[in-house]
Amino acid sequence: MTLKIACVQSDIIARNPSENFKHLDELFTRIHDDRDIIILPETFTTGFPAEPEMFAETEDGPTMTWLRQKAKERNCVICGSFITSFVSQQDDKITGQQAKANHNTLVWMNPDGTYHAYNKRHTFMGGEKEQLCCGQNLITINYKGWKIRPFICYDLRFPAWLRNRYKDGDFEYDLAILIANWPVQKSYIWNTLLSARAIENQAYYIGVNRVGIDHNNISYIGETKVVNGKGRTVAGISDDKEGILEAEIDMESLTKFRNYFTVHRDWDDFRIV
């Protein structure tokens, strides 16, 4: 059981969703037609951080419309994050009331137009934390026999939030997708943590990062990669240039490794409150 992935390591035009849609349309022509999932970077329409008063979108906004169109055209899942003002039904369960809030939201768009949404848990200081709400819920997406869990950028630094669990012979997730705007000066941390999280969770990790220089003169590292459950990079883009990383991941090899090295049976059980 395999998944065919395309990771889009793109530059992002600051504060210009329409131009970013055009640019991504061009990049998509380089992606093979047999992909199961196409993954875009964090805040792929505006760059980071994005001003919610200008760019927060509703469920019928231009980014959702574009994602639906592309997922239908490509007949595959497309996922990436942007700033939203959705009414968060998940967070309503905690607050007990329906409230409109701005989030950095990863949308997983299916070819039929249905979708899943994950609101970034750990908003970053220096702009995002001050303007956006923190998500309260993990989500797990069941897709083609895989259990997939999405995360966004700064989440990578928080192992408890990313922790996999094993119970009654079953893992909570097999693949983590982490999209980012990760700067060049933190390259070592990006590479180290992706491997560490894959090792400690016995799962594939896919890290998709942007490139280029943003409107705050911050340079981004790229280094988009696929890491297996042993923490080894099995596919990647080694430089900071735009590119498409196409890879195929295999459930059989992951299961074989899990059955051989059963550290998951000794994992501590805990809950985040």
Secondary structure, 3 states (H helix, E strand, C coil): CEEEEEEEECECCCCCHHHHHHHHHHHHCCCCCCCCEEECCCCCCCCCCCCHHHHCECCCCHHHHHHHHHHHHHCCEEEEEEEECCECHHHHHHHCCCCECCEEEEEEECCCCCEEEEECCCCCCCCHHHHCCCCCCCCCEEECCEEEEEEEHHHHHCHHHHCCCEECCEECCCEEEEEECCEHHHHHHHHHHHHHHHHHHCCEEEEEECEEECCCCCEEECCCEEECCCCCEEEECCCCCCEEEEEEEEHHHHHHHHHHCCHHHHCCCCCCC
